[in-house]
Amino acid sequence: MKAELENLISKLREELTHYGELLALLEQQQDLIVSRSAEGLLENLGAINAQVPVVAAARQHRDQLRKDLAAAMGQATTLSFRHLLKLVPQE
């Protein structure tokens, strides 16, 4: 179970990083709109369109690791994070 938990934690960190990158692109987009930079906005939209599937893939992988952890703990793979975390030992 320890390996599954460590993998899940690592994947959560990675997913958070991808969300951060997407947020940065969206903030950049806002600045480009305000400054009316059409060319920059087109480049930004391309970057956003490339980042969205990366975020989706990270989320899907993280969800699989959640299922793996639940199975390793002898729980249903449909168990939510909230309920699963209550079952994880403190140490």
Secondary structure in CASP SS format (residue, H / E / C, confidence):
PFRMAT SS
TARGET T0000
AUTHOR 0000-0000-0000
METHOD secondary structure of the structure
MODEL  1
M C 1.00
K H 1.00
A H 1.00
E H 1.00
L H 1.00
E H 1.00
N H 1.00
L H 1.00
I H 1.00
S H 1.00
K H 1.00
L H 1.00
R H 1.00
E H 1.00
E H 1.00
L H 1.00
T H 1.00
H H 1.00
Y H 1.00
G H 1.00
E H 1.00
L H 1.00
L H 1.00
A H 1.00
L H 1.00
L H 1.00
E H 1.00
Q H 1.00
Q H 1.00
Q H 1.00
D H 1.00
L H 1.00
I H 1.00
V H 1.00
S C 1.00
R C 1.00
S C 1.00
A H 1.00
E H 1.00
G H 1.00
L H 1.00
L H 1.00
E H 1.00
N H 1.00
L H 1.00
G H 1.00
A H 1.00
I H 1.00
N H 1.00
A H 1.00
Q H 1.00
V H 1.00
P H 1.00
V H 1.00
V H 1.00
A H 1.00
A H 1.00
A H 1.00
R H 1.00
Q H 1.00
H H 1.00
R H 1.00
D H 1.00
Q H 1.00
L H 1.00
R H 1.00
K H 1.00
D H 1.00
L H 1.00
A H 1.00
A H 1.00
A H 1.00
M C 1.00
G C 1.00
Q C 1.00
A C 1.00
T C 1.00
T C 1.00
L C 1.00
S C 1.00
F H 1.00
R H 1.00
H H 1.00
L H 1.00
L H 1.00
K H 1.00
L H 1.00
V C 1.00
P C 1.00
Q C 1.00
E C 1.00
END
